[in-house]
Amino acid sequence: MSESIFTGEEYIKKAEELVSSIGIPSQPRIVAEINDEIKKPGADLKKISDIIARDVAMSAKLLKIANSPFFGLKEKTDSIQRALSLLGLKNFNNIILSSSLRDALGGHGPAAEKFWNHSMSAATISSQLAGRVGFAAVEQAYIAGLFHDCGIPLLLKKYPDYVQIVDYALGVVGTDSLSGTNRSIIGIEDERYSTHHCAIGFLVAKSWYLSSVVTQAILHHHYVNIDIHTDLNTRKVSAILLVADYISSYLLFLGGSSCTVDSEEDWAKRHQKVLAELSLSVEDIKDLREDFTEKMCRGD
C-alpha cells in the first residue's frame, strides 16, 4: 500500500474532521509573543523576560526547569533575565515550548507519562545528534523530537482503548509483532480510528505555527523512505528524528515498558536511506544507543 494514502491531502482532511471533535490545543499567546521577540535581530533579553514575568505560573515553572541538573547551571537563579543570559535564547525557548506543550496537551496516568518521557528524550537526542552529524538547524531537530508524537495524548483522550496500543505508537515494539494494514502502527490506528497520531500531530504542529520542515517530519516519522522529502533540510530532520525515535524507544523500554524494540541490525536493514543520509553505520547506531543509555543512567 502506498505511503501517500496516509498522508495525502484527502487523508489530512479526514483527520481534520475527526480532531475537530477532540479539539486541537492552540499555541499560548505568550509563546507566540516570545517567539516574535526571539526572532528579531538583537533580541532584547529584558523585554523577553518581562513578557514571561506576566505569567507567574510559567515563570515559576521555567525557573524550576532552568535550575534543574539537566541544564547544569553552576549557580541557581531566581531571575528570569539571568536565566535567559545563562542558558541562551535557544535553550530557553526550548524550555518554554516543552513546558507550554505539556500544559496544553494535559493528560494523566502511566500512558501519558510514558509519552512525555519519550518526547523529551527524543527531543534531547535529536538536538545532540544534529550537532554530531553537523546539521546546523539544531533547534528544528529538537522541536521535531518534542512534537513528533503529540497526537498520542489527544487519541488517549478521545479513545479509552487507545491505551492498548500506545506502546506500539511509541515504537517500543519489534515490527514482527505488528499486524494490520501495511504491518504498521499507523495502519492499525487507521483501521480503528480512521486517522493516526502522525496526522494529528501534524495538525497540532501547524496550529502552533511550526516550520514546514518540522511539520512534514512529524507527519512522516513512521516512514522509512526519506526520499519522499524533496527539501534537503526536511530530509535531514526526518532522518535525525527516525534515529532519535528509535534510541528513545529503547530508553523507554529500559524504563519499564513490557514491549521489546528491534535490534540495531534489524532497524538498520529497514532504514538504510536514513543511515546514508546521516553518514552513519550500524556500529554508529550501537555507539549512540550506548552513549545515551549511559547518560540516562547518570541522569545527564
C-alpha positions in Angstrom: 0.0 0.0 0.0 1.3 3.5 -0.9 2.5 5.7 1.9 0.6 8.6 0.4 -2.7 7.0 1.4 -2.0 8.0 5.0 -0.5 11.5 4.3 -2.2 12.8 1.3 -4.5 15.9 1.2 -7.7 13.9 1.3 -6.5 11.9 4.3 -5.5 15.1 6.2 -9.0 16.5 5.6 -10.4 13.3 7.1 -8.1 13.7 10.1 -9.2 17.4 10.5 -12.8 16.3 10.7 -12.0 13.8 13.5 -9.8 16.1 15.5 -12.4 18.8 15.4 -14.3 16.7 17.9 -11.2 16.3 20.0 -10.0 19.9 19.9 -6.5 20.9 19.0 -4.7 22.8 21.8 -3.7 26.1 20.4 -0.3 27.8 20.9 -0.5 30.0 24.1 -0.4 33.7 23.2 2.6 34.3 25.5 4.6 31.7 23.5 3.8 33.5 20.2 4.9 36.8 21.8 8.2 35.3 23.0 8.9 33.7 19.6 8.3 37.0 17.8 10.8 38.7 20.1 13.4 36.0 19.8 13.2 36.1 16.0 14.1 39.8 16.0 17.7 40.8 15.3 19.4 41.7 18.6 16.6 40.3 20.7 16.1 42.2 23.9 16.5 39.9 26.9 14.8 42.3 29.3 11.8 42.6 27.0 11.5 38.8 26.7 11.9 38.3 30.5 9.2 41.0 31.1 6.8 39.0 28.8 7.5 35.8 30.7 7.1 37.6 34.1 3.5 38.4 33.2 2.7 34.7 33.7 3.5 33.8 37.3 2.9 30.1 36.8 5.1 29.9 33.7 7.8 32.0 35.4 8.0 29.6 38.3 8.0 26.5 36.1 10.7 27.9 33.8 13.0 28.8 36.7 12.5 25.3 38.2 13.4 23.7 34.9 16.4 26.1 34.3 17.7 25.3 37.8 17.4 21.5 37.3 20.5 19.3 37.0 19.7 18.7 33.3 20.9 22.2 32.3 23.9 22.1 34.7 23.9 25.7 35.7 26.8 26.4 38.1 24.6 28.6 40.3 20.9 28.7 40.8 19.0 31.8 39.9 15.6 33.3 40.7 15.9 35.9 37.9 14.3 35.2 34.6 16.6 37.6 32.8 19.6 35.9 34.5 18.4 32.5 33.4 18.0 33.8 29.9 21.6 35.0 29.9 23.0 31.8 31.3 21.1 29.4 29.1 20.9 31.3 25.9 17.8 32.2 23.9 17.6 28.8 22.1 17.7 26.7 25.2 15.3 28.9 27.0 12.9 28.9 24.0 13.0 25.1 24.1 12.1 25.1 27.8 9.2 27.4 27.0 7.9 25.2 24.2 8.2 22.0 26.2 6.5 23.5 29.3 3.7 25.0 27.2 3.1 21.9 25.2 2.8 19.7 28.3 0.3 22.1 29.8 -1.7 22.3 26.5 -1.9 18.6 26.0 -2.6 17.7 29.6 -3.3 14.0 30.4 -2.5 11.9 33.4 -1.6 8.4 34.2 1.1 5.9 33.1 0.5 6.2 29.4 0.6 10.0 29.3 3.8 10.0 31.5 5.4 7.4 29.2 4.5 9.6 26.2 6.1 12.7 27.8 9.3 10.9 28.8 9.6 9.6 25.3 9.1 13.0 23.7 11.6 14.8 26.0 14.1 12.0 25.3 13.6 12.2 21.6 13.9 16.0 21.6 17.2 15.9 23.5 18.6 13.1 21.4 17.5 14.8 18.2 19.3 18.1 19.1 22.5 16.3 20.2 22.5 14.0 17.2 22.1 17.1 14.9 25.2 18.6 16.4 27.1 15.3 15.9 26.3 15.0 12.2 27.0 18.7 11.5 23.4 19.8 10.9 23.2 23.5 11.7 19.4 23.7 12.5 19.7 22.0 15.9 16.6 23.8 17.2 14.5 22.4 14.4 15.7 18.9 15.3 14.8 19.5 18.9 11.3 20.8 18.2 10.6 17.9 15.8 11.6 15.5 18.5 9.5 17.3 21.1 6.3 17.4 19.0 6.6 14.3 16.9 4.2 12.2 19.0 1.9 15.0 20.3 -1.1 13.3 18.6 -0.9 10.4 21.1 -2.3 12.2 24.2 -5.2 13.5 22.1 -6.0 10.0 20.9 -5.8 8.8 24.5 -8.4 11.4 25.5 -10.8 10.6 22.6 -10.5 6.8 22.7 -10.1 4.9 26.0 -9.0 1.8 24.2 -6.0 3.6 22.6 -4.0 2.8 25.8 -3.9 -0.8 24.4 -1.6 0.2 21.5 0.2 3.2 22.9 3.5 1.2 23.2 3.2 0.4 19.5 2.8 4.1 18.7 5.8 5.0 20.8 7.9 2.4 18.9 8.6 0.2 21.9 7.9 -2.9 19.9 9.6 -5.0 17.3 7.9 -4.8 13.8 7.4 -8.5 13.7 4.8 -8.1 16.5 2.7 -5.7 14.4 -0.3 -6.7 12.3 -2.8 -4.8 10.3 -2.6 -2.6 7.2 0.9 -2.4 6.0 2.1 -4.0 9.3 2.4 -0.5 10.7 1.1 1.3 13.7 -0.5 4.0 11.5 -2.2 1.2 9.6 -3.6 -0.2 12.9 -4.7 3.3 14.0 -6.3 4.0 10.7 -8.3 0.7 10.9 -9.6 1.6 14.3 -10.0 5.4 14.3 -9.8 6.5 10.6 -6.8 8.6 11.4 -3.4 8.2 13.1 -1.2 10.1 15.6 1.2 11.4 12.9 -1.6 13.2 11.1 -3.0 14.6 14.3 0.5 15.7 15.4 1.0 17.4 12.1 -2.2 19.4 12.6 -1.2 20.4 16.1 2.3 21.5 14.9 0.7 23.6 12.1 -1.6 25.2 14.6 1.5 26.2 16.6 3.0 27.7 13.5 6.0 25.4 13.4 8.0 25.4 10.2 7.1 23.1 7.3 10.4 21.3 7.9 9.2 20.2 11.3 5.5 19.6 10.4 6.5 17.3 7.4 9.0 15.4 9.6 6.2 14.8 12.2 3.7 13.7 9.5 6.1 11.1 8.1 8.0 10.0 11.2 6.9 6.4 10.8 8.0 6.2 7.2 11.5 4.8 6.4 11.6 6.3 2.8 13.0 9.8 3.5 13.3 10.3 -0.3 9.7 11.4 -0.2 11.1 14.7 1.1 12.5 16.9 -1.7 13.6 19.6 0.7 17.1 18.8 1.9 16.5 20.2 5.4 13.3 18.2 5.8 15.0 15.0 4.7 17.8 15.7 7.2 15.5 16.4 10.1 13.4 13.4 9.3 16.4 11.2 9.3 17.6 12.6 12.6 14.1 12.1 14.1 13.9 8.5 13.0 17.2 7.7 14.7 16.3 9.6 17.8 12.9 8.0 17.9 14.5 4.5 17.8 17.0 5.3 20.5 14.4 7.0 22.7 12.1 3.9 22.3 15.0 1.8 23.5 15.5 4.0 26.6 11.7 3.8 27.3 12.0 0.0 27.1 14.7 0.2 29.8 12.4 2.4 31.8 9.9 -0.4 32.2 7.9 -1.0 29.0 6.8 -4.6 28.6 7.5 -4.5 24.8 10.8 -5.1 23.0 12.5 -2.9 20.5 14.1 -4.1 17.3 17.8 -4.9 17.3 20.1 -2.3 15.7 20.7 -4.7 12.8 17.0 -5.2 12.1 16.4 -1.5 12.4 19.3 -0.6 10.1 18.1 -3.0 7.4 14.8 -1.0 7.1 16.5 2.4 7.5 19.4 2.2 5.1 18.5 5.5 3.5 18.4 7.2 6.9 21.9 5.9 7.7 23.2 7.0 4.3 21.6 10.5 4.8 23.5 11.0 8.1 26.6 9.0 7.1 26.1 6.6 9.9 26.7 2.8 10.2 25.1 0.1 12.3 28.0 0.4 14.7 27.4 4.1 15.0 23.8 3.4 16.0 25.0 1.0 18.6 27.5 3.5 19.9 24.9 6.2 20.0 22.4 4.0 21.9 25.1 3.0 24.4 26.1 6.6 24.9 22.6 7.9 25.5 21.9 4.9 27.8 24.9 5.8 29.9 23.7 9.5 30.0 20.3 8.4 31.2 21.7 6.2 33.9 23.9 9.1 35.1 20.9 11.4 35.0 22.6 13.7 32.5 
